[in-house]
Amino acid sequence: QVQLVESGGGLVQAGGSLRLSCEVSGSMTSLEGIGWYRQIPQRSRELVARFSILGDPIFVDDVRGRFAIFKDNTKNSVDLQMDNLKPEDTAVYFCNRDSSRLYAWGRGTQVTVSS
């Protein structure tokens, strides 16, 4: 069974940076298809960063140019580098595959951006 463990969240001022990490473990695990979601209270979970089938990074408009996504095969993790953070980036961040192939959700990591 695949386990997803998100880490790296915290409290940061607007304009600051954080790097989130998603460690993937379990039998026959692969980083293929793993992306990053975020959830704001009372709103549905939103996929904000992922890799295309060709391996190119894809971002939603709100974060493009500020976020970057990386695979680290040595740690078996997918990291999300978040720069120039805005208060509207405040959310719980989760990692997982796309909605048609979800693993069990991890606990997520809280990101809070103060103005």
Residue frames relative to the residue before (quaternion, step in Angstrom):
aa qw qx qy qz dx dy dz
Q 1.0000 0.0000 0.0000 0.0000 0.00 0.00 0.00
V 0.3953 -0.7345 0.5066 0.2183 3.54 -0.86 1.00
Q 0.1301 -0.7717 0.6187 0.0690 3.54 -1.06 0.85
L 0.1694 -0.7649 0.6170 0.0738 3.54 -1.04 0.88
V 0.0151 -0.7979 0.6020 -0.0279 3.57 -0.77 1.04
E 0.1675 -0.7973 0.5775 0.0525 3.53 -0.56 1.24
S 0.0564 0.7891 -0.6095 0.0514 3.56 -1.09 0.73
G 0.6255 0.5939 -0.3900 0.3224 3.54 -1.34 0.12
G 0.5049 0.6604 -0.4308 0.3512 3.58 1.21 -0.10
G 0.1400 0.7911 -0.5895 0.0836 3.54 -1.30 0.10
L 0.5818 -0.5469 0.4687 0.3778 3.50 -1.37 -0.30
V 0.0741 0.7949 -0.5944 0.0967 3.57 -0.78 1.02
Q 0.4880 -0.6472 0.4934 0.3155 3.56 -1.16 0.54
A 0.6412 -0.5051 0.4029 0.4140 3.54 -1.21 0.46
G 0.7496 0.3324 -0.2863 0.4956 3.54 -0.93 0.98
G 0.5951 0.5923 -0.3485 0.4166 3.54 1.26 -0.27
S 0.4000 -0.7082 0.5411 0.2135 3.54 -1.38 -0.03
L 0.0160 -0.7491 0.6611 0.0387 3.50 -1.31 0.48
R 0.1873 -0.7459 0.6240 0.1383 3.54 -1.25 0.48
L 0.1817 -0.7866 0.5862 0.0676 3.53 -0.65 1.17
S 0.1568 -0.7797 0.6001 0.0856 3.53 -1.16 0.63
C 0.1411 -0.7575 0.6339 0.0667 3.55 -1.08 0.84
E 0.1137 -0.7976 0.5906 0.0459 3.56 -0.42 1.20
V 0.1882 -0.7926 0.5777 0.0519 3.53 -0.81 1.11
S 0.0747 0.8060 -0.5815 0.0811 3.57 -0.69 1.05
G 0.4614 0.6510 -0.5139 0.3150 3.53 -1.30 0.37
S 0.6861 -0.4972 0.3278 0.4179 3.53 -1.26 0.12
M 0.8613 0.0353 -0.0579 0.5035 3.53 -1.06 0.87
T 0.2489 0.8001 -0.5144 0.1824 3.57 0.95 0.80
S 0.0825 -0.7648 0.6385 0.0236 3.48 -1.24 0.63
L 0.4540 -0.6763 0.5049 0.2856 3.55 -1.18 0.53
E 0.4125 0.7378 -0.4571 0.2765 3.56 1.29 -0.10
G 0.8429 0.2027 -0.1591 0.4724 3.54 -0.88 0.95
I 0.5170 0.6482 -0.4280 0.3598 3.61 1.20 -0.13
G 0.0438 0.7824 -0.6188 0.0561 3.54 -0.91 0.98
W 0.4877 -0.6573 0.4970 0.2881 3.54 -1.34 -0.07
Y 0.1465 -0.7584 0.6329 0.0521 3.51 -1.05 0.98
R 0.0828 -0.7605 0.6287 0.1398 3.52 -1.33 0.11
Q 0.1575 -0.7868 0.5928 0.0685 3.52 -1.21 0.63
I 0.1918 -0.7419 0.6369 0.0846 3.49 -0.86 1.10
P 0.6015 -0.5820 0.3799 0.3939 3.63 -0.94 0.75
Q 0.8420 0.1469 -0.1579 0.4945 3.54 -1.07 0.93
R 0.6669 0.4059 -0.3367 0.5265 3.57 1.18 0.48
S 0.5632 -0.6098 0.4274 0.3582 3.58 -1.14 0.51
R 0.6012 -0.5634 0.4316 0.3673 3.52 -1.26 0.47
E 0.1788 -0.8055 0.5636 0.0399 3.54 -0.88 1.04
L 0.3457 -0.7114 0.5713 0.2193 3.56 -0.93 0.92
V 0.1194 -0.8466 0.5175 0.0343 3.60 -0.46 1.16
A 0.8101 0.0510 -0.0104 0.5839 3.60 1.10 -0.50
R 0.1529 0.7703 -0.6049 0.1320 3.55 -0.95 0.87
F 0.4471 -0.6350 0.5397 0.3250 3.53 -1.36 -0.08
S 0.4577 -0.6496 0.5270 0.3013 3.54 -1.09 0.70
I 0.6929 -0.4588 0.3444 0.4368 3.55 -1.30 0.15
L 0.6781 0.4566 -0.2813 0.5025 3.58 1.21 -0.45
G 0.5932 -0.6120 0.3492 0.3894 3.57 1.28 0.02
D 0.4922 0.6479 -0.4412 0.3786 3.57 1.24 0.16
P 0.4601 -0.6760 0.4859 0.3087 3.63 -0.95 0.71
I 0.0984 -0.7764 0.6220 0.0268 3.55 -1.05 0.84
F 0.0679 -0.8077 0.5856 -0.0123 3.55 -0.92 0.97
V 0.4851 -0.5942 0.5297 0.3618 3.54 -1.23 0.40
D 0.6873 -0.5195 0.3153 0.3979 3.55 -1.20 0.57
D 0.6374 0.5821 -0.3345 0.3782 3.59 0.94 -0.88
V 0.7943 0.3132 -0.1499 0.4986 3.59 1.05 -0.66
R 0.4574 0.6992 -0.4539 0.3095 3.58 1.22 -0.24
G 0.7730 0.2992 -0.2531 0.4989 3.55 -0.90 0.97
R 0.7357 0.3630 -0.2165 0.5292 3.58 1.25 -0.33
F 0.7479 0.3263 -0.1813 0.5488 3.59 1.12 -0.66
A 0.0728 -0.7595 0.6436 0.0606 3.54 -1.26 0.53
I 0.2062 -0.7778 0.5849 0.1021 3.56 -1.10 0.70
F 0.0695 -0.8095 0.5823 -0.0282 3.54 -0.93 1.00
K 0.2735 -0.7020 0.6248 0.2051 3.53 -1.26 0.51
D 0.0956 -0.7650 0.6348 0.0518 3.57 -1.03 0.84
N 0.2322 -0.8203 0.5089 0.1191 3.56 -0.09 1.28
T 0.5976 0.5661 -0.3785 0.4233 3.61 1.13 -0.44
K 0.7441 0.3392 -0.2014 0.5392 3.57 1.11 -0.68
N 0.3137 -0.7424 0.5017 0.3142 3.56 1.32 -0.24
S 0.5091 0.6369 -0.4188 0.3998 3.53 0.81 1.02
V 0.2472 -0.7055 0.6374 0.1868 3.51 -1.37 0.30
D 0.1628 -0.8190 0.5481 0.0489 3.57 -0.56 1.17
L 0.1904 -0.7492 0.6238 0.1157 3.52 -1.23 0.61
Q 0.1579 -0.7757 0.6077 0.0636 3.55 -0.54 1.20
M 0.0704 -0.8111 0.5806 -0.0112 3.55 -0.65 1.14
D 0.0319 -0.8050 0.5914 -0.0344 3.56 -0.60 1.17
N 0.8202 0.2021 -0.1634 0.5097 3.55 -1.29 0.39
L 0.0810 0.8474 -0.5182 0.0825 3.54 0.90 0.97
K 0.2209 -0.7632 0.6000 0.0938 3.52 -1.19 0.76
P 0.6419 -0.5245 0.3711 0.4185 3.62 -1.12 0.46
E 0.6588 0.5210 -0.3183 0.4396 3.60 1.03 -0.66
D 0.5582 0.5700 -0.3990 0.4521 3.60 1.29 0.02
T 0.4410 0.6968 -0.4550 0.3363 3.58 1.27 -0.13
A 0.3175 0.7137 -0.5500 0.2955 3.55 -0.68 1.16
V 0.4493 -0.5772 0.5692 0.3755 3.50 -1.39 -0.08
Y 0.2162 -0.7940 0.5619 0.0845 3.56 -0.77 1.07
F 0.0864 -0.7830 0.6159 -0.0125 3.53 -0.97 1.04
C 0.2142 -0.7288 0.6194 0.1981 3.53 -1.28 0.31
N 0.1944 0.7542 -0.6118 0.1380 3.54 -1.22 0.57
R 0.5728 -0.5411 0.4626 0.4063 3.53 -1.31 0.00
D 0.7057 -0.4365 0.3165 0.4597 3.58 -1.26 -0.04
S 0.7259 -0.5199 0.2595 0.3680 3.53 -1.25 0.62
S 0.6640 0.5029 -0.3212 0.4505 3.61 1.12 -0.42
R 0.7783 0.2726 -0.1393 0.5482 3.61 1.26 -0.23
L 0.1779 0.8450 -0.4930 0.1065 3.56 1.07 0.65
Y 0.3315 -0.6457 0.6457 0.2371 3.47 -1.33 0.62
A 0.6491 -0.4332 0.3993 0.4812 3.58 -1.28 -0.09
W 0.4877 -0.6858 0.4583 0.2860 3.57 -0.92 0.90
G 0.3998 -0.6657 0.5699 0.2688 3.51 -1.19 0.60
R 0.6861 -0.4930 0.3428 0.4108 3.55 -1.30 -0.15
G 0.4331 -0.7049 0.4596 0.3230 3.54 1.21 -0.32
T 0.2453 -0.7371 0.6061 0.1706 3.52 -1.37 0.11
Q 0.3993 -0.7488 0.4871 0.2063 3.55 -0.80 1.08
V 0.0813 -0.7533 0.6517 0.0341 3.53 -1.00 0.95
T 0.0113 -0.7915 0.6103 -0.0308 3.54 -0.78 1.08
V 0.0991 -0.7954 0.5977 0.0175 3.56 -0.71 1.12
S 0.2113 -0.7913 0.5646 0.1019 3.55 -0.63 1.14
S 0.4446 -0.7038 0.4914 0.2558 3.55 -1.11 0.71
